[in-house]
Amino acid sequence: QATGSASRLAWACLMSEPPSLDKGEVTDKGSLNQRVILSCRAERIEALYQGADPQRVTAER
């Protein structure tokens, strides 16, 4: 029933550290600041895309 690759997850990772209000990853209204999260967690995100993060979970087909 999927309409394209953006409609499904191929892999995911649950982070043990929640988004930080002090680092600006969460706004005063409680929204996530994607730009800051991508900046603060750049190494971890790169490892996820490279398949090098041991906590990465891949969806089975």
N, C-alpha and C positions, 0 to 999 in steps of 0.2 A: 504494500500500500504506500510505500515511501515515494515521494515525488522527486527526490534527488539526494546527493551525498550530504547536503546540509541538514537533512531531516533525520539523520541517525548519528550515533556516536560510534567511532571506530576504536577509541581508547579513552581512558580517563585516569585521574589520579586524585585521591582524597588527600588534602594537605593536613598535616598534623598541627600546623600553626594557623590559626584563624587570621583573617584580614585585620590589619592593625590600624586603629584610629590614630595613634601617635605618628605613624609613618604617612598618614594621609590616604591609606588604602580604602578607608570608609569615610564618607562625608558626615557632616553634622546631622544630616537628615537620615542617615543609615543606609544610603546607597553605596554601592561599590564603585570606586574610581578606577576603571579599567586601565587607563593610561599609567597611573601610579603603580598599580599592581604589576603590570607588565614590566615596568622599570625596576621595581624593587626585587622582583623574583625572576629576573631575566635568565640567570644561569639555570635555574630549575626548569623554566619553561623551555629553554633550548634543549636541555637533556631529555625532556619529555618528547619533543618533536624528533629528536635523533634516536629515540627508542632506548636511551642509555639510563633512564631513571628506573631503579629497581622496584619502585612502588607503582609503576605504570601498569594498569590493568587493560588488557586488550579484549574487545568484544568477540565472542565466538560466533561463527556463522553456522 
